[in-house]
Amino acid sequence: MRKLLSLTLLALAGTSAFAGGYRVSLQGQKQLAMGHTGVAVVNSAEVMFFNPAGMAFLEDKFNASVGGSALFAKTKFQNSTYNWQNSTENVGTPAYVYASYKVNKWLSAGIAVYTPYGSKVEWDKDWQGSHLVNNIDLKAFYVQPTISLRVGDEFSIGGGPIYVSGSVEFNKNVNRDLTDNFQADGNRTDVTIEEKGISAWGYTAGFMFNPCKEIRLGVNYRSEIMMKARGGDATFHDVPAALQSNPSFKNTTFGANLPLPAELTAGLSVNLTKKWMVAFDVNRTMWSSYESLNVVFDGSGNTSVNPRNYKDSNTFRFGTQYKATDKFVFRAGWYKDHSPVQPGYFAPETPRNDSMGFTGGLTYQITKKLGVDASFLYLHFDEIDASYDHYDDPLDGTNNQLSFGGTYKNVVFSPGIGLTYSF
């Protein structure tokens, strides 16, 4: 039972961090269209997510941005040795609302609400990897009150606390036995883990510096956020009659601390002309803090330790913006995202490897105050042969470190639309 629930919690933690298996950044249409650069870009209230210090450099007294994206993700799995094939196609709808107000010449305040990790992954029920995951449904909402202080004409600082609230539902089969040993009425025994009202606090802080009129530098830090699951429900289904008295199949509760790692982003933007701007960001995510997941089980007080052994990873982003007319602004971008997953730790609940994102979009200015923003992302993951080698069957007690793997092919499409308003 301890190993069974701890593997389930691994899926919860990994999905929270990777948005259902894909680390896709969708926190603003303007900045997404520019390769999701933004730590040194002041375009709209979207800057609150990328670097809160930038609020102080917004020209208008009030700025608001609202929008959302449709995330279409597809993963194919194949193991030619055993002739296994499966796929999952999933849709997510991340959204955001940003609003900022210039209190005076030097002080700005605002609030940001966004859903960076809301997604869904659903493999075929009872597929070959069902002992690791059948499906996951994750919802997470971030609320970030923010202030920004301008120090002279060249420098600003900003930041604020981050409150996270979310829920998760996760289902897996109880072991990897593909025979009828763990079935009832032809259905394999499975367990659903559900937890609502998970909450945590973190913070973000940054600065911007304008060494000259054409160049802007920015740095932003987002702290580690510790998600604490307490008293979540584990419910078993299709338990055969012979096992219904077994304590391993009794409904129970659990507790665990689930870390979301800190991030540091630095970058610059350059106005090559009055109409043309380019931007470059480097993001460092401190995934090495995620060495393992420790799960404490209510009642017994036992603790199970499960390895993840992630490494710190980098994302390199490039974007450009061209103001063609007073009505139209065009944008494009590219980024390279390096996976933190090391060999032997590649699990199907987070089938993520190195990827490249190609982005584009535009703004149509309906009036001087109101604009429509559109973006598109194509995210290509490298095909990879990989496995997860640290699964201990919770029912046989052998501690064999069983392996599950094959070839994974991933792709993501995401169109998005938003509105910006200022006065």
LINRAJO-V193240 format. One line per field, one symbol per residue. ss: DSSP state (2 for helix, 1 for strand, 0 for the rest). psi: psi as a letter, one per 40 degrees, with the letter a starting at -180 (. if undefined). A space follows every 50 residues. Layout:
BEGIN
ss=???
psi=???
END
This chain:
BEGIN
ss=02222222222222222200000000002222200000000000002222 02222220000111111111111111111000011111111100111111 11000011111111000011110000000000001111111111111111 10001111111111111111111000000000110011011111111111 11111111111100111111110011111111111110002220002220 01111111110011111111100001111111111022200111111000 00111110000011111111111000011111111110000000100222 00001111111111100001111111111110011111111000000000 01111111111111111111110
psi=dddddddddddddddddeffehghhffhdddddfefieefhgdaeddddd hededdehdidhhihiiiihhhhhhhhhhddefhhiihhihigiiihhhi hhdadehiiaihhigeehihhhihhfidfeedhdihhhhhhhhgiiihhh gaeeiiiiaiihhhhiiihhhiidaeheafdgihfehihihhhhhifhii iaiiiiiihgdidehhiihihhiihhhhhhfihhhiifhideedehdeeh iaiiiihhhhiiihhiaiihgdadehiiihihhhhgeeegdihhhhhicd eihhhhidfiiiiihhihiihhgdaedhhiiiiiihhhiehihefhieeg ghaiihhhiiaihhhdaddhihhiihhhhhhhhhhiihefhhheeefefe fiihiahhhiihihiiiiiihi.
END
